Amino acid sequence: MSPTSMKVTFRQLELGSQLSLAQCLIMEYRLAVRHLERSDFKEGVRALLIDKDQKPQWQPTKLADVTEEHVQWFFRKLPDTEELKLE
């Protein structure tokens, strides 16, 4: 229930409905890479599996605090050497 992940997922569904399968796979690969770089993923793992306190400390804590710029960052093109190649 990370506010950032919720907004990113909503955007992913919006965009994915207009993309080809190949474009969706590239987008989802970018999202996976970005979530491992900088997201609440690690905090969710900590709260659920490591400390098992069930109290993740999301950053930001509210949907209203997740900026459009932050959401767009997840969808940006990766460096050419890191992009998914479907050839």
C-alpha positions, 0 to 999 in steps of 0.5 A: 500500500505504498502511496508511490507504488499505488500511483506508479501502478495506476499510471502503468495501467493507464499507459499499458492499455495503449501500448503493444506487448513489446512496449509494455514489456519494456515499460515493465522492465524499466519499472522493475529496475527503478523500483529496485533503485529507489522505491518503497520496495525495500521498506515493504520487504523489511516490514513484512519479511525481515522485522515482521512488524507490519509497519512500513514507513512509506516515503512519502506517507500520503498519496497527495505527497507523491509528486508527478515528477517522482511518478514520471521518473519510474517511466523514464528511459534507462541508459541505452546499455541498460534498456531491455532489448527484444530483438 
